[in-house]
């Protein structure tokens, strides 16, 4: 066996066990009676629940979507912040990231951590999938429905993780050179998988998502009650909010809006098809989500008003999938602090933010950012800053607005510019803008320009801007080259 493969086995297996035995908190907690000894893991329904929750928990932490794959490393790659001694100092690792210094030892360490944690989580997904398939469904309180739910979520998370590694470590399909880039791990334990082409990885991601969709559908669409629990008023993000929120006796079935549920899987499938340039397929996925209704014949997702966002900067009402990280605000706070302008510190100050908005009524500028001082024209992102007693632990992954952007790209692919603009306007109207201001879109280049402007306003600190630039093949800054869209594999993956 090759040395490289042996190292992979040791690394992924060790961390798999580590995560399975990790305790969970908040929405990842099971009820107090659901305590599982180490020897009972994956031998009871409680073991499978804890194993699955352990994956969500790891994905929400600092090295992954709790920071680096949202508002940290990946967001900095898109270059939305000022660099320099007053902002992101030149001795800070993020300064090097923003200048694409991938060979720097500190940057390489970030890349290694992201890669390793992602594939650790993938190994955990594979451990669940590989064992649960042959388990008697009577082990689970809801029988085959719960078994399928757990397996479906594992397939969906495995697809998401591989897809994001592809978006980081391989070229976008528009620049695909048919070379081999990343492995797709679909069994546990793995004795080493060969790297695949971009198309091969995308095909496997789609296959996993279709499996996931069919498996979770048996629960998420089982009844009106279950469908209602996919909405905000049905307990989507916080069963503690009260009102009409449904609180099941078994907390494992709560917080469905956080989890890899039916709408999240189909929305992710739409994102994947869109990235692959398969706009017709993406269109069909989006239509399905937009036509989903609750038992009261209302659509499942909608845009919040400005008043909603004043007390909810994460805009939970239009989130389709998210993760949780209890220390998010604590970790973000240093980047929202005046450090005395030390060159080794980092403070996120938005580049040209005042001129980024073409409509003064757009609440994203005033609510999702904050001036450095009461008289300053410079702004800092405020989405991760806690409001009073609000628990700001949500890490957004998929928003309702993305579905409209996917539709806009679909119509742009048909050169239907008026309808492409209409879809962009649907989001803008949802953010309190006046429709009809985008009058200069009459070809693909002008559409692409407006889409990137819109994405920048919509997803600041959420990690999607870099991927849009990459997908559309538009450099993020003057210091960037097209080659910089592809991160180098960690040194540990290049051992001969």
N, C-alpha and C positions, 0 to 999 in steps of 0.2 A: 504493500500500500504506500502511496506517496505521502511524504512528510506533510504536505499541504492538507491532504484529506484527513490525516490523523489529527492535526491541529483543529480543523473544523469540528470534528466529532467531539473532542474534548471541550472546546469552547461552547458549542451549542448545547451539549448535554448538561454541562455543569450549570449553566445559567437557567436551563429549563427547570431543573430541580429547585434552584434558588427561588424562582418566581412562583412555582407551584406552592411552596411553603410560606410565601409572604402573606402577611395579614392584609386585609382590605379595610377601607374606611368609607364613611359617608354612603353614597349610593352603591358602593361595591361591597358593603357589609352584608353578610347573611344574618338571619335572626340569631339571638344569643344561643339558642339550642343547637344551632348549626355549627358545631365545633368538631373538626375532623382531625384525628391523630394522623401523623405522618404515614403510618403503615396502612391506613385506610384510604389514602388518596387514590382516586380513580377506581375505587371498589364500591362506591356508593354514589347516590345522586348528589350528596353534599360535596363529595370530592370533586366531581365534575363541575359543579357550580363554582367552587372555590378556585379550581384550575382556570376556568374561563374568566372569572373576575380578576385573577392574577394577571392575565394578559392585558385586560383593559387598564389595570392599575399601572403596569409597567409602561404601556403606551402613553399614559398621561404624565409621565415624569420628565425631569429636566432634559435628559439627553434625547428625548423624543418629542411628542406633540405638546408637552407641557412647556417647552421652550424652543429647542433648536429646530424642530420641524414646523414651527408656526412663527412666533414673534422674534425668535433668535436668529440662528445661523442662516436659515433659508430666507427669512425676510431681509436680512442684511445683504444677501447676495443680489437682491433686486435693486439695491442702492437707493432707497428712498430717504436716507438720512444724510445730514451734513457731516462731513469728516473734518477733523482738525482738532487743535488743542482745546477749543471751547465745546466740543461735541464728542465724537468718538475719537479719542486720542490715538496718535500714531503708534503707541506702544501696546494698545489693546488688541487682542486677537481679532476682534470684529473689524478693526481698521484693515488688517491684512486680508480678512475675508472679503471685505468690500472692494479690495484691489486684486482679488482672485489669486492670492499667493498660496496656491495649493501645495507647494513644496515646502512651505514653512513648517517647522516641527509642531508648533502650537495648532496651526490649522489642520495639519495631518491628524493630530490627536482628536480634534472635533469630528473629523470625517470618520475616523476609526470607531469612535464611540457610537455615532449614529448608525453606521453599518452593523456593528456588532449587536447593539440593542435590538435593531429591527429583525435581524436574523435569529436572535434569541427568542423574540416573540413569535416568529414564524415557527421555530422548533416547538414551542409550546402549543401552538395551534395544531401542528402535525401530531403531537402526542395525544391530544384529545381526539382528533379525527381518526387516528390509527387504532385507538382502543375502543371508542364508543360504538363504532359500526357493528361490532360483534357482541355488544352488551344486550342482555334481555331488557326490553323496554319496560317491563313491569318493575324494574328498579326505581323508576322515576315516578313521582306523585301524579303527574299528568300523562304517564305512559309514553307512547310513541311521539306524542305532540311535543313533550319537553325534550325528549331525546333528539328529535329533529331540530328543535330550536337551538339547543346547545351546539349541535354539529353545524347547523347553518351559520350561526354567528362565527364559529371558528373558521369556516370556509371564507366568509366575508372578510374577516380580519386578515386572514392570510393573503387574500387578493389585494386588499388595500396596502398592506406592507410591501409586497412585491412591486406593486404599481409605483409607489413612491420611491422605492429604490431604483426602479427603472427611470423615473423622471429625473433622478439626481445623477445616476452613474452611466447613463446611455444617452445618445442623441435623441432628439425628438423625431417622430416619424417623418416629418418634412425633410430631415437631414439624414435619414437612415442610410448607412453605407453597407448594411448586411453583414457587419462584423459581429463577433460574439462579445457580450458585455457582462451580463450578470447571470447567476444561477437561479433556478426556480426549485425550491425545496418543497416537495410534496409528500414526503414520508419521514417517519421518525423511528429509530435513529437513522440519520443519513450518513453514508460513507463517502460523501463528496458527490456533488452534482456538476455537470459540465455547464459552462457559460452558454447562453443562448442569444439569438438575435433579438432585436427589438420586436419584430413581428411575432416570433415564437413566444416571448414572454407575454405580450399583449393577448395572444390567443389563450394562453393558460389562465391569465387573469379573468378573461371573459368566461371561460369554462367554470372556474371556481365561483364566480358571481352568479351564474345561472343556477348552479347547484345550491348556492346559499339562498337565493330567492325562493326556489321551490321548497326548500326545507323550512324556512321560517314562515312561509305563507300559511302553513297549517295552524299556526298559533295567532299571528298578527291579524289575519283576516277571518279568524274563527267565529267571531261574534261582534255585534255592535259595541259591546263593552270593551273588547280588545282593541277595536279600531279607535274608539274614543281615547284610549290611553296612549295613542300615538300623537295626540294633540296637546298643546300647552294646557288648555283647560281640563284636559283629562289626566293631568299629572305628568306631562311630558318631561319636564325638567326639575320640578320641585314639588313633591307630594306634600311638603310642609306648608305650601302657600294656602291651603284650604280651599275656599270657594267650592267649585263643583269637582275638585280633584278626587279621583278614585284612589283609595288606599287599600290595596289587596292585603289579605292576611299574611301572605308569603311575600316578603320584600323582594325576592328574586324576580318577581314579575312586575315590579314597579320600575319607574324611570326608563320606560321603553324608548323614549326619545333620545337618551344618551347612547343606547346600544345599537348594534348593527342590525336594525330592524328592517322590515319589508321596504318602506320608502327609502331608507338609507342605502340599501343594496341596489335598488333600481336607479337611484340618483347617482351612485358611484359608477354603475354600469354606463349611464349616460355620459359621465365624465370621461370614462375610459374610451368609449366609442368616439367621443368628440376629439380626444387627444390623438386617436388613431386616424382621424380624418374620415370616419364613417358617420357622416352627418345624418343620413337617413335613419340608421339604427338608433342614434342618439335622440333624434326627434321622437321616435316611437316611445322610448323610455320616458322622456320628459312629459309627453302627453299623458302617459299612464299616471304619473305622480300628480300632475295638475288636475286630473279628473277624479282623483280619490276624494271621497266625501265622508264626512262623519255621519252618525245616525240622524243628525238634524239637517242633512242635505247641504252642509256647508263644507267648503274646501278645507283640507287639513291645515294648510299653511297660508299665512298672510303677512303683509308687511306691518311692522309696528308704527304707531304715530310718533310724532316728535315728543309728545307728552309721555308716551310709554318709555321712550329711550332715555329720557331725563333721569329715570330711576332704574334703567336696565341697559347699560351701555353694551352688553353682549347681544342685545336684540334677540332674546331667546325665542320670540314669537316666530321668527323665520328660520330658525335652525332646524336642519333635518338630521344631522348627526354631529355629535360632539363628544369630547372626553372630559374627564375631571382631574384636576391636580390641586389639592388643598393648599399647597405652598406657592401657587402661581403669583398672587399679589406680593407676597414676601420676596420672591425671586425677581419680580419685575421692578420693584420700588427703586433699587439703586440706579436703574436706567432712566428714572424720572426725577433724579435728584441732581442739584448743582453741587458738583464735587470740588469746587474751587478751581476748575479748569486744569486739573492735573492731566498731563498727556497720557498717563496710563489708565485713565478712567474712561467710561463711556456714558454719554447721555444722549438719548434719542431725540433729535430735533428734526422735524420733517422738512425736507428740502422743497423750497418753492411752494409751500402749502397754501399760502394766501391766494396765489394765482391759479391754484388747481381747480377752482370751482367756478362754473359759469352761471350759477344761479344762487343768488343770495339767500334763498329760502331753503336750500339744501341743508338739512339738519346734521349731516355727517361732519361738516366742518366745525360747527359750534359744539356739538355734543360729544363727538368721538375724538376731539383734540382740545387742547387747552393752551392759551398763550403762556409764554415763559414768564411774563409779567403782565400787569393790568394794561400797560401801554405798548406792549411788544407786538410786532408783526410776525414773530417767529412762534411756531406751535410745536407742541409735543403730543404724541398719541396718548389718548386717555382711556382707551377701551379696557386696558388691564388695571386701571386705577380703581380701587374699591370706593364705592359710594356709601357713605355712612356705615350702616351695619350689614350691607349686602355682602353675601358670601360670593366672592368673585373668583370661583375656581373652575369656570367653564373654559374649555379649549375648543373653539369652533372648528369643525372640519368641513362640513357641507352646509351651505346656505340655500334658501329658496331662490335668492337672486341669481345663483349660478344657472338655474334651469332656464331663465330668460336669456342669459348670455349664450347658452348652448343653442337656444332657438334662434337667436340673432345670427350666430355663425352658420346655422343651417340655411337661413334665408340668404345670407351673404354668399354661401356656396352656390346658390341658384341665381345669384346676381339680382335678387329682389331687394334692392337697397331700401325702399320705403318700408317694407315689412321688417327688415333687419333693424332699422332705426326705431320702429315701433316697439320692438322687443327691448331695446336699450331704454326707451322711454318708459316702459312699464316699470322698470326698476327705479328710474329717476322719479317718476310720479310717486312710487312707494316711499321715496326718501324726501318727499315734500317739494319736489321741483315742478315747474310748469312744463307740460309737454309741448313739443314743437320747436325747441331751441336748436336741435341738431339738424341744420339745414344744408350742411356742406358735404354730406355723405353721398357720393355718386359713383364710387369705384371701390375696389378692395382695399387699396392703400388708405383712403380716407376713412373707411369703416374700421380698419385695424387700428388706426390712430385714436378714434373715438372709443373703441372698446378698451384699449389699454388705459386711457384716461379714466374711464368708468371703473375699471378693475382696481386701479390705484386708490380711488376714493372709497371703494367698497370694502376692500380686504386689507387695509393697513393693519399690521401686526398679526395677520392671520396666515401668512406664508404662501399665498396663492399668486402673488404678483410675479415672482420669479418664473413660475411655471407657465404663466401666460406669455411672458416675453419669450421663453424658450419655445413653446408650442408655435408661436407666430414668427419665430426667427427674427426678433428685434432685440438688439443688444440693450442691456440695462444701463450702460454708461459708456462714456468715451474711452475709458481705459480698458473696457472689456473687448475680448475677441469672441467670435462665434464658438471657438474651441472651448472657451471657459464655461459654456453651458454644461459640459460634461465633467463631473468630478472624477478624479483618478481613484481607482480602487485602493483600499488600504494596503499597506505594505504586506500585511499578513496574508492577503489574497494573492500575492505575487511570488510566493515561495515556490521554487522549482522542486 
